[in-house]
């Protein structure tokens, strides 16, 4: 009986992992969460990479900018009264911020780190 339960759980996980052919809203949420987790890990990696290229003053500016971005993202992508988080919104915001961080890294590598653009 226990083996049957594990087999059933395994088959359900296999369906959930087939994100190209999600069967229902639960699969969609599961897949979006997986993509968000990956984008969030990339965001943290890119933030640390950029931070490593900055002087002390620029690091402080970047930190303030990142904290402001987090507050804005949370305000746009959640409903505290209903205690809900909108995963697709979080994913989109995180992907946009990743693109911004990557552009700052590219900038630092080519023309130098520009302090004024770190405030965004």
C-alpha positions in Angstrom: 0.0 0.0 0.0 2.8 2.4 0.9 4.5 1.7 -2.4 1.3 2.6 -4.2 1.2 6.0 -2.4 4.8 6.7 -3.4 4.2 5.7 -7.0 1.1 7.9 -7.1 3.1 10.9 -5.6 5.9 10.3 -8.1 3.5 10.3 -11.1 1.8 13.5 -9.8 5.3 15.2 -9.6 6.1 14.0 -13.1 2.9 15.7 -14.4 3.7 18.9 -12.5 7.3 18.9 -13.9 5.9 18.9 -17.5 5.5 22.6 -17.6 5.1 22.7 -21.4 1.8 20.8 -21.0 0.5 22.0 -17.7 -2.8 20.2 -16.9 -4.4 22.7 -14.6 -3.9 25.9 -12.6 -2.0 24.1 -9.9 0.6 22.9 -12.5 0.8 26.5 -13.8 1.5 27.8 -10.3 4.0 25.1 -9.7 5.9 25.9 -12.9 5.7 29.6 -12.5 7.2 29.2 -9.0 10.0 27.1 -10.3 10.8 29.8 -12.9 10.6 32.5 -10.2 12.9 30.7 -7.9 15.5 30.4 -10.7 15.1 34.1 -11.6 15.4 35.1 -7.9 18.6 33.1 -7.6 19.9 34.8 -10.7 18.9 38.2 -9.3 21.0 37.5 -6.1 23.9 36.3 -8.2 23.9 39.4 -10.4 23.4 41.7 -7.5 26.5 40.3 -5.8 28.5 40.4 -9.0 27.6 44.0 -9.6 28.3 44.9 -6.0 31.8 43.4 -6.4 32.6 45.9 -9.1 31.6 49.0 -7.1 33.4 51.2 -4.6 32.0 51.7 -1.1 29.9 54.7 -1.9 28.4 53.0 -5.0 27.7 49.9 -3.0 25.6 52.0 -0.5 23.7 53.6 -3.4 23.0 50.2 -5.0 21.8 48.7 -1.7 19.3 51.6 -1.2 18.2 51.2 -4.8 17.7 47.5 -4.4 15.7 47.9 -1.1 13.5 50.5 -2.8 13.0 48.1 -5.7 12.0 45.3 -3.3 9.5 47.6 -1.6 8.0 48.7 -4.9 7.8 45.1 -6.2 6.1 43.9 -3.0 3.6 46.8 -3.2 2.8 46.0 -6.8 2.8 42.2 -6.5 1.0 41.5 -3.3 -2.2 42.2 -1.4 -1.3 42.4 2.3 -5.0 42.6 3.4 -5.8 39.4 1.5 -2.4 37.9 2.3 -1.8 37.1 -1.4 1.3 37.2 -3.5 1.0 37.4 -7.3 3.7 35.1 -8.6 3.5 36.2 -12.2 3.9 39.8 -11.2 6.9 38.9 -9.0 8.4 36.9 -11.8 8.1 39.8 -14.3 9.5 42.3 -11.9 12.4 40.1 -11.0 13.2 39.4 -14.7 13.1 43.2 -15.4 15.4 43.9 -12.4 17.8 41.1 -13.6 18.0 42.8 -17.0 18.8 46.1 -15.2 21.5 44.5 -13.1 23.0 42.8 -16.1 23.1 46.1 -18.0 24.9 47.7 -15.0 27.4 44.9 -15.0 28.0 45.3 -18.7 28.4 49.1 -18.2 30.9 48.6 -15.5 32.9 46.2 -17.7 33.0 48.5 -20.7 32.9 52.2 -19.7 33.1 52.0 -15.9 30.4 52.0 -13.2 28.2 55.1 -13.4 27.1 56.2 -10.0 24.1 58.2 -11.2 22.4 55.2 -12.9 22.7 53.0 -9.7 20.0 55.1 -8.1 17.2 53.5 -10.3 
